[in-house]
Amino acid sequence: MAGVNIREARKTDAKKIFELMQQQAAEQNTVLPSHLTHEVLAEGGWGPAAVVMAFVAERKETHEGELDGYILAHRGYTPWLGRAMYIKDLYVVPACRRLGVATHLCRELMQAAVNMGCNQCDLRLHKENRAAMELFEKLGAENVTESEDWHIFSLDFKSMEMETKYGGRGHPQVRLATSKDMADVMVMIQELADYENMSDAPQINAHTLVTDSPPQGTFFECFVSEIDGELVGYAMFYPTFSRHGIGMCLEDLYVKLDHRGQGLGSALMAQIAQRGVKLGGSHFEFVVLSWNTQSIAFYQNKGATDLTADTGVQLYRFVNTAMRKCVRAFT
Ligand SMILES: CC(C)(COP(=O)(O)OP(=O)(O)OC[C@H]1O[C@@H](n2cnc3c(N)ncnc32)[C@H](O)[C@@H]1OP(=O)(O)O)[C@@H](O)C(=O)NCCC(=O)NCCS
């Protein structure tokens, strides 16, 4: 790709990336949330609790750091496959489109994700964004909203303000998981997969969970609920970053059948929301299979919005082999 250099973004790029974010918002007749500033982006991307991974496209002939595009992602976790990457934003300035810039940005990111041991890469696209859908389908992503019927949800921390403030603190049985809990968490991951009719889906084990969570790893954390020395529920989460600002992904929420209806699920969520608020975050992100109407009712009761049903947001997924193929096509 003549004339354009793709490189990993640095903290000093935050202001320029933010300007491109504003340009993209204007192009889409939207505005960025007021709490998102270039300082917040710099902190979320390159501060001590950084979650963002970004690459930029820079014109070779200008040495003034002019950016023609960026891709922004963060790492996270799936309880079935382990380490994962989430593409949150991709933009190329109109004058540089159809030159392969986005393709190269995606491939650089995918290479970094593969090097990091990620086994899956997800992204969300609006169903009317034909350009982006064509691009990602060409790169090997599959629309799993269509094939598996996942729905994407968002829940503002403000909608559950009272729970966030008091719910977690008032529930002594909820605490942060430690490495010693991971064998029990793994058992519950399998129970949840069985409930979701996906018994063969979990490919990881308790050892993987220990390696990837604190104190050894930083890919995810869990809150667990414990009653009489037995773990009866867990919530897996990690911070997210997008043009909506900082959020918390609720990757899994599970309470054993006998212990449902006692507020444990809400208490687990409240603890994560409290963490999110402390990080300057504003919302939960999560996906639910459309047939899981009980869970959907639980979340909607708290004020969650079904972005797939309401605004047509689709979930696209690169599986492990597609990620590797995308990288190979590049080298
Ligand atoms: C989507 C976007 C990032 C594509 O950037 P780009 O640098 O032009 O993409 P590429 O040149 O790498 O395109 C690769 C392929 O994607 C597909 N594609 C890209 N733009 C397309 C369009 N407008 N219509 C149809 N297909 C398109 C084509 O298959 C293209 O290959 P081709 O040019 O050989 O036909 C760019 O249009 C953009 O910034 N749009 C606004 C922001 C956005 O919607 N981002 C995605 C949401 S995260």
The ligand as an SDF file (V2000), in Angstrom:
LIG
                    3D

 48 50  0  0  0  0  0  0  0  0999 V2000
  -15.5370    0.9380    6.3240 C   0  0  0  0  0  0  0  0  0  0  0  0
  -14.2170    1.6650    6.0700 C   0  0  0  0  0  0  0  0  0  0  0  0
  -13.3840    1.5980    7.3340 C   0  0  0  0  0  0  0  0  0  0  0  0
  -13.4660    0.9720    4.9040 C   0  0  0  0  0  0  0  0  0  0  0  0
  -12.1680    1.5870    4.7660 O   0  0  0  0  0  0  0  0  0  0  0  0
  -11.2900    1.4290    3.4170 P   0  0  0  0  0  0  0  0  0  0  0  0
   -9.8940    1.7730    3.7690 O   0  0  0  0  0  0  0  0  0  0  0  0
  -11.9490    2.1770    2.3390 O   0  0  0  0  0  0  0  0  0  0  0  0
  -11.4110   -0.1280    3.1570 O   0  0  0  0  0  0  0  0  0  0  0  0
  -10.4720   -1.0090    2.1510 P   0  0  0  0  0  0  0  0  0  0  0  0
   -9.9000   -0.1570    1.0990 O   0  0  0  0  0  0  0  0  0  0  0  0
   -9.5010   -1.7740    2.9790 O   0  0  0  0  0  0  0  0  0  0  0  0
  -11.5790   -1.9900    1.5300 O   0  0  0  0  0  0  0  0  0  0  0  0
  -11.4130   -3.4040    1.4580 C   0  0  0  0  0  0  0  0  0  0  0  0
  -12.6740   -4.0250    0.8930 C   0  0  0  0  0  0  0  0  0  0  0  0
  -13.8100   -3.7370    1.7260 O   0  0  0  0  0  0  0  0  0  0  0  0
  -14.9970   -3.5960    0.8940 C   0  0  0  0  0  0  0  0  0  0  0  0
  -15.4670   -2.1730    0.9170 N   0  0  0  0  0  0  0  0  0  0  0  0
  -14.8410   -1.1200    1.4350 C   0  0  0  0  0  0  0  0  0  0  0  0
  -15.5950   -0.0030    1.2650 N   0  0  0  0  0  0  0  0  0  0  0  0
  -16.7000   -0.3780    0.6060 C   0  0  0  0  0  0  0  0  0  0  0  0
  -17.8530    0.2880    0.1170 C   0  0  0  0  0  0  0  0  0  0  0  0
  -18.0000    1.6380    0.2870 N   0  0  0  0  0  0  0  0  0  0  0  0
  -18.8090   -0.4230   -0.4770 N   0  0  0  0  0  0  0  0  0  0  0  0
  -18.6850   -1.7490   -0.6390 C   0  0  0  0  0  0  0  0  0  0  0  0
  -17.5920   -2.4550   -0.2380 N   0  0  0  0  0  0  0  0  0  0  0  0
  -16.6330   -1.7850    0.3880 C   0  0  0  0  0  0  0  0  0  0  0  0
  -14.5300   -3.9330   -0.5130 C   0  0  0  0  0  0  0  0  0  0  0  0
  -14.6720   -5.3440   -0.6640 O   0  0  0  0  0  0  0  0  0  0  0  0
  -13.0620   -3.5290   -0.4610 C   0  0  0  0  0  0  0  0  0  0  0  0
  -12.2850   -4.1790   -1.4450 O   0  0  0  0  0  0  0  0  0  0  0  0
  -12.1740   -3.5110   -2.9430 P   0  0  0  0  0  0  0  0  0  0  0  0
  -11.8700   -2.0660   -2.7440 O   0  0  0  0  0  0  0  0  0  0  0  0
  -11.0410   -4.2880   -3.5650 O   0  0  0  0  0  0  0  0  0  0  0  0
  -13.4980   -3.7310   -3.5820 O   0  0  0  0  0  0  0  0  0  0  0  0
  -14.4620    3.1550    5.6710 C   0  0  0  0  0  0  0  0  0  0  0  0
  -15.4330    3.1890    4.6500 O   0  0  0  0  0  0  0  0  0  0  0  0
  -14.9090    4.0440    6.7970 C   0  0  0  0  0  0  0  0  0  0  0  0
  -14.0760    4.6060    7.5230 O   0  0  0  0  0  0  0  0  0  0  0  0
  -16.2390    4.1680    6.9970 N   0  0  0  0  0  0  0  0  0  0  0  0
  -16.7840    4.9640    8.1130 C   0  0  0  0  0  0  0  0  0  0  0  0
  -16.5230    4.3310    9.4720 C   0  0  0  0  0  0  0  0  0  0  0  0
  -17.1200    2.9260    9.6190 C   0  0  0  0  0  0  0  0  0  0  0  0
  -18.2240    2.6470    9.1990 O   0  0  0  0  0  0  0  0  0  0  0  0
  -16.3610    2.0520   10.2920 N   0  0  0  0  0  0  0  0  0  0  0  0
  -16.7490    0.6560   10.5390 C   0  0  0  0  0  0  0  0  0  0  0  0
  -17.4220    0.5100   11.8500 C   0  0  0  0  0  0  0  0  0  0  0  0
  -16.3690   -0.0760   13.1010 S   0  0  0  0  0  0  0  0  0  0  0  0
  1  2  1  0
  2  3  1  0
  2  4  1  0
  2 36  1  0
  4  5  1  0
  5  6  1  0
  6  7  2  0
  6  8  1  0
  6  9  1  0
  9 10  1  0
 10 11  2  0
 10 12  1  0
 10 13  1  0
 13 14  1  0
 14 15  1  0
 15 16  1  0
 15 30  1  0
 16 17  1  0
 17 18  1  0
 17 28  1  0
 18 19  1  0
 18 27  1  0
 19 20  2  0
 20 21  1  0
 21 22  1  0
 21 27  2  0
 22 23  1  0
 22 24  2  0
 24 25  1  0
 25 26  2  0
 26 27  1  0
 28 29  1  0
 28 30  1  0
 30 31  1  0
 31 32  1  0
 32 33  2  0
 32 34  1  0
 32 35  1  0
 36 37  1  0
 36 38  1  0
 38 39  2  0
 38 40  1  0
 40 41  1  0
 41 42  1  0
 42 43  1  0
 43 44  2  0
 43 45  1  0
 45 46  1  0
 46 47  1  0
 47 48  1  0
M  END
$$$$
